[in-house]
Structures are given as C-alpha cells and as structure tokens.
Amino acid sequence: MDYKQWNIQIWISEDDGDAVTTATAVLFTPAGKRHESVAHARRNPGDRPVPGIGDELAAGRALTDLASKLIEDGAQDVAQLAGPV
C-alpha cells in the first residue's frame, strides 16, 4: 500500500484588542495545487479574553472551508473524467 502525506500550515493572529482572531490555512498538494482559506472568530465584548478559544474556532472554520474546496476540486475532476453527458 502506498501512503501519501499532505501538510497543512495554519497561521493564527489576533488583532490588537484581542477581539478578532484570524486563521489562514494553506495546503500545497503533491500535484502542485495551492489552496488557502481564511476564517475569523470574534469575541463578544462582554466575555473575558481566552485566546485558545478564538484560535480553535478560527482554525476550525478555516479547515472547514479548506475541506469544502478540496471536495469541490474532487467533484470537478470526476466530472471532467466523465466527459459530456
């Protein structure tokens, strides 16, 4: 059985007021495609700052968007292989 490894890098940053966390997830496929997704998490002003929660939410949202892009790529590849209907 052949194994492949795909690596995703995630960069996380917070604004100066710790109210918005931004996560950028980037995947380079072995075929040379680059996928990037950016997502945000916003803290309710009444909540105390807990940076880990914003990190998890923003990263999870970026990965969800990245997953959607990969599924769409796969669906388009299948459609191309199927040819005209």
N, C-alpha and C positions, 0 to 999 in steps of 0.2 A: 504494500500500500504506500502510495506517495503522500507526503504531507507538505502542506504549504503554510507559510506564516505571513500574515498581513499585520502590519503595525499601524496603530492609530496614535497620533500625538494630540494631546489636549493641552491648550494654554488657557489659564484662568486668570482673570484680572478683576479688580474691584475699583469702583470709582472712589474719589477722594472722601465721600461721605459714607462709604460702606453701604450704600443703599441699593446699588445695582452691581451684580456680578455678571461678567461676560465670559463665556467659554467658547473657544474655537477648536473644533475637532478636524483634523486633517488626516486623510488616508491616501497613500500612494499605492496603487495596485501593481502587481508584478508586470502587468501589461503596459504600465506607464500612465494610466489614468490617474488624475488627481481629483479628489473630492474634498470639499470643505464645507463645513456647516458652522454657523454661529448662532448662539442662543443666549438668552438672558434670564436672570432671576432677579426679582425686585423685592426688597424687604419692606414690609409695612412699616411706616414711620413710628408706629406705636410699639413695635416689637424691639427687643434688645438685639444687638448685632451678634450673630453666631455665624462666622464666616463659613464654617463647614457645610451648613445647610444650603447657603447660596451656591457654593461650589458644586454640591451634589445635584441640585436642581438644574443649574445651568449646564453642567456636563451631561446630565441625563437627557436634557432637551436637545443638546447638540448631537448626541449619539442617536437619538430617535430620528432626527432629521437626516442624519447621515445614512441610517438604515433605510429610510424611505427612498433616498437617492439610489442606493445600491439595488433595491428591489425594482425600481423603475428601469435602471440600466439592464438588469436581467430580463425584464419583460420586453424591452425593446430589442434585445439581442435575439430572444426567442421569436419575436415577430419577424425580424429580418430573415432568420433562418427558414421560417415557414413560407416565406415568399408571399406573392399576391394571392388574395382569396378570390 
